[in-house]
Amino acid sequence: MAPIWRGQDFPECLKLNMSLIKRPPTLKMAPPGFHVVERQVKISKNGVKYFVKAHRRKNSGKKIVLLQENILYLYWHGDSDFPRLGAVKSYPEYPELDSVIQFWLQYWQEAELPFPKDLDPFLIKVIIAKKSSFNPKADPRTKESSAYELMQITNKTRRDAKNLNDGLVDLERRDLEDPVISIAMGIRWFSYKFSCIPSKEKKNIFNAIRGYYQWDNGEEYAKKVMAMYHASKS
């Protein structure tokens, strides 16, 4: 299968479909353990105005927490040799998302976070279709929800992600408008919801999807996701 290309490296035949992701400037990214200090205007003791260039600064503390600049750095400096996943039925293919999905699933798996053994990366793409119809600025579908962007991450999810035992993520709501960040957070949260399945229930994909939905009708939602998945694969 042909690999997926990123950003400006997309061949001409695929550029018509590439509208969701864009490589950020170098100084908008930083490796884990560092953060970006934006360009600033300061005033000296003598009242002279001067500029401090954007730069990277080492984080304080021992825990590694992924910020938006770390997530972007990891993806845009990581492996890009992933196969095409194909289109979700009734949607455009959005091939530029395939490498993002597979990169982050592989990243979190290599971090030894729990996932269903038979999880197909294409199922993550189906969840994105179901959650947001591939709209990176999708608003909440109900007044009671603060869910936002491709994978419909809520404010509560963002707050809780700062306190996980492993794979901590610290994001602002606006960060999630970048599909790379949204998908990284969504797959991380999918792993967490899988780990939260009660011992009396089966640890499988269906129950992970049900938990990811977080609403009372999660059972029905999981059925719809699986039906869409099978229809797209047939």
C-alpha positions in Angstrom: 0.0 0.0 0.0 1.2 3.5 -0.8 2.5 5.6 2.2 0.8 8.8 3.3 2.6 12.1 2.8 2.5 15.1 5.1 2.1 18.8 4.6 3.8 20.3 1.5 5.3 16.9 0.6 1.9 15.7 -0.6 2.0 14.7 -4.4 -0.1 16.9 -6.7 -2.7 14.1 -7.1 -3.6 14.2 -3.4 -3.5 18.0 -2.7 -7.1 18.4 -3.6 -8.0 16.3 -0.6 -5.5 17.9 1.8 -7.2 20.6 3.7 -7.1 19.7 7.4 -3.4 19.6 8.5 -0.5 22.0 8.1 3.0 21.9 9.4 3.6 24.7 12.0 6.6 26.9 12.1 9.7 25.5 13.8 9.5 27.8 16.7 5.9 26.7 17.4 7.3 23.2 18.3 9.4 21.8 21.1 10.5 18.3 22.2 8.9 16.8 25.3 10.4 18.4 28.5 10.5 21.8 26.9 8.0 24.6 26.2 7.9 27.5 23.7 8.2 31.0 25.0 6.6 33.3 22.5 8.2 36.5 21.2 7.8 39.2 23.8 8.2 42.9 24.2 9.9 44.0 27.5 11.0 47.2 29.0 14.4 47.5 30.7 15.0 49.3 34.0 16.0 52.4 32.0 12.7 52.4 30.2 14.1 51.1 27.0 11.8 48.8 25.0 13.4 45.6 23.6 12.3 42.3 22.0 12.9 38.8 23.3 12.9 36.3 20.4 10.7 33.2 20.6 12.7 30.4 22.1 12.4 27.0 23.9 12.8 26.7 27.6 13.2 23.6 29.7 10.2 22.7 31.9 10.5 22.6 35.7 9.6 19.4 37.5 10.3 15.8 36.8 7.1 14.6 35.2 6.9 14.8 31.4 3.6 16.4 30.4 2.8 16.8 26.7 1.9 20.4 25.7 0.6 21.4 22.3 4.1 22.3 21.1 5.4 18.8 22.2 2.6 17.0 20.4 3.3 18.9 17.2 7.0 18.3 17.5 6.6 14.6 18.0 4.4 14.2 15.0 6.2 16.4 12.5 9.6 14.9 13.5 8.3 11.3 13.6 7.7 8.4 11.2 5.5 9.2 8.2 5.6 5.8 6.4 2.1 4.6 7.0 -0.4 3.0 4.6 -3.7 4.5 3.4 -6.7 3.6 5.5 -9.3 4.4 2.9 -12.6 6.3 3.1 -15.4 6.1 5.6 -18.6 5.4 3.8 -20.4 8.5 2.6 -17.4 10.8 3.4 -14.4 12.0 1.4 -11.3 10.0 2.1 -9.2 12.7 3.9 -6.0 10.7 3.4 -3.9 13.3 5.2 -5.4 12.1 8.5 -4.3 8.5 8.0 -0.7 9.1 9.1 -1.8 11.2 12.1 -4.1 8.4 13.3 -1.6 5.6 12.9 1.3 7.7 14.3 -0.5 8.5 17.5 -2.0 5.0 18.0 1.6 3.6 17.6 3.0 6.2 19.9 0.6 5.5 22.7 0.9 1.8 22.3 4.7 2.1 22.5 4.2 4.0 25.7 2.6 0.8 27.0 -0.9 2.3 27.4 -3.7 -0.2 27.2 -5.7 -0.7 24.0 -7.9 -3.5 22.6 -5.6 -6.0 21.0 -7.5 -6.1 17.7 -8.0 -2.3 17.4 -8.0 -1.3 13.7 -6.6 2.3 13.1 -9.5 2.7 10.6 -11.9 2.5 13.5 -10.5 5.7 14.9 -11.2 7.3 11.5 -14.8 6.1 11.8 -15.1 7.6 15.2 -13.9 10.9 13.9 -16.5 10.7 11.1 -19.2 9.9 13.6 -18.1 12.5 16.1 -17.5 15.5 13.9 -17.9 14.6 10.2 -14.2 15.5 9.9 -14.9 19.2 10.8 -11.8 20.4 12.8 -13.9 23.2 14.4 -17.0 21.2 15.1 -19.1 22.7 17.9 -20.9 20.6 20.6 -24.0 18.8 19.3 -25.9 19.4 22.5 -26.2 22.5 24.8 -25.1 20.3 27.8 -21.7 19.5 26.2 -18.5 21.4 25.8 -17.2 18.8 23.2 -15.1 20.4 20.5 -13.2 19.7 17.2 -12.5 16.4 15.3 -12.8 14.0 18.3 -15.2 16.1 20.4 -13.0 16.5 23.4 -14.8 18.1 26.4 -13.4 20.6 28.9 -13.7 18.0 31.6 -11.6 15.5 29.5 -8.9 18.2 29.1 -8.8 18.8 32.8 -8.7 15.1 33.7 -6.0 14.4 31.1 -3.6 16.6 33.3 -3.9 14.1 36.2 -3.5 10.7 34.5 -0.9 8.3 35.9 0.9 8.0 32.5 0.7 9.9 29.3 -0.2 13.3 30.8 -1.5 15.9 28.4 -2.1 19.6 29.1 -4.0 21.5 26.4 -6.1 24.6 25.9 -9.4 24.4 24.1 -8.1 26.3 21.1 -5.2 23.8 20.7 -7.7 21.2 19.7 -8.4 23.0 16.4 -5.2 21.4 15.1 -6.2 17.9 13.9 -2.8 16.5 14.9 -3.4 17.6 18.5 -7.1 16.6 18.6 -6.3 13.1 17.3 -3.4 12.7 19.7 -5.7 13.6 22.6 -8.6 11.6 21.4 -6.6 8.4 21.0 -5.0 8.9 24.4 -8.4 9.3 25.9 -9.7 6.2 24.1 -7.0 4.2 25.9 -8.0 5.7 29.2 -11.7 4.8 28.7 -10.7 1.3 27.7 -8.7 1.0 31.0 -11.8 2.2 32.9 -14.1 -0.7 31.7 -15.3 -2.4 34.9 -14.0 -5.9 35.6 -17.5 -7.4 35.3 -17.6 -6.2 31.6 -15.7 -7.4 28.6 -12.5 -5.5 27.8 -13.3 -5.1 24.1 -13.6 -2.4 21.4 -17.3 -2.1 21.7 -17.2 -1.2 25.4 -14.3 1.1 24.8 -16.3 3.1 22.2 -19.3 3.1 24.6 -17.1 4.6 27.3 -15.6 7.1 25.0 -19.0 8.5 24.2 -19.6 9.4 27.8 -23.4 9.8 27.5 -26.4 7.7 28.6 -26.9 6.2 25.2 -23.4 5.0 24.7 -24.6 1.5 23.8 -26.5 2.8 20.9 -23.7 5.1 19.8 -21.2 2.2 19.9 -23.6 0.1 17.7 -23.8 2.9 15.1 -20.0 3.3 15.1 -19.5 -0.4 14.5 -22.2 -0.5 11.8 -20.4 2.4 10.0 -17.1 0.6 10.4 -18.3 -2.6 8.9 -20.2 -0.8 6.1 -17.0 1.1 5.2 -14.9 -2.1 5.2 -17.2 -4.2 3.0 
